Amino acid sequence: MIKFIHMADIHLGYRQYGSEARLIDFAQAFYDAMNYAVEKRVDFIIIAGDLFHKRSEMDPLTLTQATKVLEIAKKAEIPVIAVEGNHDSTYFKDSFSWMDYLAKNDLIINLKPSFEDRLELNEWDGGSGAYIDLEGARIYGMKYYGSLTGKIMEDYRKKIKKKGFTVFTAHAGVEGYLNIYGCIPSSIIHNFRDKVDYVALGHIHKSYVEGDFVFNPGSLEICDITEKDFDKGVFYVQYGEGLKYELIGGFSRRMFLSLSYKIKDERFLNHLDKDLKAKNIENSVVHIHIQSKKQFGIKAEDVERVVNEFKPLIVRLKYETEDFYRPTVPGKESLEKEVIEQLLKSFNYENFADEVLRLKNIFSSSFNLNSVDEFIESILKGGSTAEMKLDGEVSEVQKQDTGKDDTVDEEESNHVLTDDFKGQADEDEWDWRKAIGHDTRS
């Protein structure tokens, strides 16, 4: 009997919404999934790409989270076979990836073909290779190749030599499940049926199975609000007299809630308060989309005040007021300034509407770069609120996802209202601070 866990799309290091709590949630999900695999005493673990969220900008905490969890499998003497996803590595570069680093430190087996004069499938030699033989099983691996994935996969299939229970793992989606880049026709995958017994995929963040042969477990965590209702988790697979599998979910502990409202009168805030009382949103992620044909005197801060009473972890607010954004009305410059002031306020910026209008006038009149330079220099020398606030805000935005790839970011107009993570832990929550001998809260 062969037993293994198939997981994918862990996205370690994803500071979703700029939140430390969400950064920890992704590590917690990986930790829980790894412990589940150890409890089941599986023979090996497959990670079908996107262990990390960013392919290059690795930070010490994310690398520590990865190594500490992988050490759990190493201590249990369970091999972890992985391939690189689009978030893990660049396409044909020979640079040393973070997945290669983990393999060099004997934490994973990072499978990928080599390209000398042509595609080659060499056996894993402890440092590189496209396949590995374990007791009763042979596992082939192919990294993500973007638009060339389909073509390379067809060439790869021709070189596979079946031996025992044979697995092919790759970071690629099957067309028809989600409309994202990096998917291939189902026919290419199904051509592997005569060569392998199990195709282990990653890339698409919801679970699917085709013909008890092609498997995609989905991501461990919710990477975008659009994924909140997806089935996802890990596949626990057993192979003996036949193939048995089960999707194990529940690794994402954070509740995500999406609410949409059309304001009809001034009583909206009362309706919102009543609705939130019935939903228990404490410590959850809440997306609220509000549409209104009038303002009714209700502002974003009014909504913020009501929502924060229920102590959510994060709220993303999109507030659309039709009449407020009409472009052609008397007093255009005054209205533009009013619009900019409200937008700056909704994103927690200081009021530097005058500076924005000045810059707009420079670009719209002469596009004189010297004037732009002089303008920027005047702000910097003056130490204006624009300089001080923008510097902090830009760095915060950069902490969020800079490599979009298959992870769809939320609307840019959304507004983070609160991130009030206090660090309360369930008894079975992984205290990563103790794991590295450091408490970042001190």
C-alpha positions, -999 to +999 in steps of 0.1 A: +000+000+000+014+034-011+001+065+008+009+101+000-004+137+004-007+159-026-008+197-019-002+228-039-003+266-039+008+272-003+019+308-010+041+313+020+050+349+025+018+363+012+012+394+034-024+396+022-039+431+027-005+441+042-016+421+073+008+402+095-021+381+107-027+369+072+010+362+066+009+339+096-024+323+084-006+310+053+022+295+074-003+280+098-022+262+070+011+247+057+020+236+093-014+220+098-012+202+064+023+189+072+013+176+106-017+159+090+006+141+066+028+129+094-002+117+114-012+096+084+023+082+082+024+087+044+053+075+023+059+108+006+044+143+001+040+161-032+040+199-034+028+208-070+042+244-071+039+278-055+053+269-021+062+306-020+043+337-030+071+358-043+097+344-066+126+366-056+120+389-027+125+364+001+124+376+037+139+359+067+105+351+083+091+334+052+122+313+047+121+303+084+085+293+081+093+271+051+123+254+067+106+248+101+076+231+085+097+211+061+119+199+090+087+183+104+086+160+074+124+154+075+123+144+111+095+119+103+117+106+074+090+115+048+104+127+014+089+160+001+088+160-037+082+195-052+082+214-084+085+251-090+054+271-097+051+305-114+055+322-080+086+302-072+109+307-101+114+326-134+111+307-166+142+294-183+168+311-161+195+289-146+196+310-115+196+294-081+160+295-069+148+293-033+134+259-042+169+249-052+181+263-018+157+241+001+168+211-020+204+219-013+196+218+024+180+184+020+145+196+028+128+189-006+134+170-038+130+197-064+122+179-097+126+195-131+139+184-166+172+196-179+178+212-213+212+206-229+206+201-267+171+188-259+148+180-230+163+154-208+147+134-179+175+125-156+171+106-123+174+127-091+211+125-080+207+144-047+210+178-064+190+178-096+169+155-117+134+151-133+123+119-115+129+099-084+123+062-075+109+055-041+098+021-028+071+010-052+067+044-069+083+066-095+076+103-095+083+127-124+082+165-120+080+195-143+083+231-133+061+259-147+069+271-182+042+297-189+029+297-225+054+268-234+039+245-207+018+226-232+045+220-257+071+210-232+046+187-215+040+169-248+077+163-252+081+153-216+054+126-219+072+109-247+103+103-225+084+090-194+092+053-186+066+038-163+078+019-133+055+007-105+030+033-094+040+063-116+031+099-108+036+130-129+035+163-111+034+198-127+023+233-120-003+238-147-040+244-148-065+226-170-086+249-192-122+254-182-120+257-144-107+292-141-098+318-168-062+324-158-029+323-176-009+291-175-037+266-184-035+239-210-061+219-229-074+189-211-064+166-240-027+172-233-030+160-197-052+130-206-025+118-231-005+109-200-029+081-191-009+054-208+023+065-191+013+074-155-012+064-128-017+098-112-013+134-124-006+158-096-013+194-106-013+228-090-019+264-101-057+267-100-068+275-064-099+253-064-101+215-062-110+194-092-106+158-104-108+145-140-115+108-146-099+096-113-066+104-130-060+141-130-060+158-096-057+194-084-062+200-047-065+238-048-047+262-025-045+257+013-055+292+021-079+318+005-057+340-017-085+362-029-121+370-019-133+353-051-120+320-037-140+320-005-165+294-017-140+271-035-134+235-023-097+233-015-073+214+007-050+184+002-056+150-014-049+120+008-042+092-016-039+055-011-028+030-038-030-007-034-055-029-052-069+004-066-067+041-062-085+057-033-084+094-026-101+120-003-100+158-003-091+170+032-101+207+037-103+230+066-068+244+066-080+279+061-093+290+095-101+326+087-137+334+078-141+355+046-174+374+041-186+394+011-215+418+015-231+440-011-255+468-005-275+494-025-283+524-003-319+535-006-323+559+023-306+573+054-315+542+074-287+522+058-264+523+088-291+508+110-296+480+084-258+474+083-255+472+121-284+447+123-269+426+095-235+424+111-249+415+145-263+383+129-230+373+112-204+373+139-175+389+119-151+391+148-115+385+136-127+378+100-120+393+066-150+413+054-155+428+019-182+454+017-194+469-016-217+498-013-236+515-042-257+546-039-273+570-063-271+597-037-248+603-007-276+604+019-250+621+042-234+586+047-196+587+044-169+560+044-160+568+080-196+563+091-195+528+077-160+523+093-174+532+127-203+507+125-182+478+112-153+483+137-177+478+166-178+441+156-139+438+157-132+423+123-096+416+114-097+434+081-125+452+061-122+461+025-146+488+016-157+498-019-180+528-019-195+540-052-217+571-053-229+578-089-238+615-086-207+624-068-184+616-097-201+635-125-173+651-145-191+680-162-206+704-137-199+741-129-168+747-108-148+719-122-116+727-104-134+730-071-152+697-077-119+680-087-103+691-055-133+678-035-131+644-052-094+641-046-098+651-010-124+624-004-103+598-022-072+606-002-092+605+030-108+571+021-073+557+016-060+572+049-037+597+032-031+632+044-048+660+024-024+670-004-051+676-030-035+710-040-002+692-048-021+666-069-039+693-089-006+712-095+010+681-108-020+674-130-018+709-145+019+706-153+013+673-172-018+685-190-003+719-201+033+714-213+045+681-199+077+699-189+099+675-170+119+704-155+087+717-140+079+683-126+114+680-111+111+715-095+076+706-082+089+674-066+119+691-051+097+718-036+077+692-018+107+673-005+125+705+007+093+716+024+088+684+042+052+684+033+026+660+045+025+646+010+061+635+013+059+620+048+026+602+042+033+590+007+066+575+017+050+553+044+020+544+022+040+534-008+061+510+013+030+495+027+016+489-008+048+473-018+044+448+011+014+434-007+014+413-038+037+426-065+037+394-086+001+389-096+004+359-118-025+335-110-035+353-078-061+379-085-056+410-063-086+428-049-099+460-065-075+489-062-103+511-049-108+489-018-099+504+015-083+486+044-101+499+075-085+479+102-060+452+110-063+445+147-046+411+151-039+405+188-022+371+184-047+351+204-041+315+195-060+283+197-044+255+216-033+238+183-021+270+167+015+270+157+034+296+176+060+305+150+077+330+173+087+303+197+097+281+168+124+306+159+132+317+194+120+352+189+089+372+198+083+400+173+056+415+195+081+427+221 
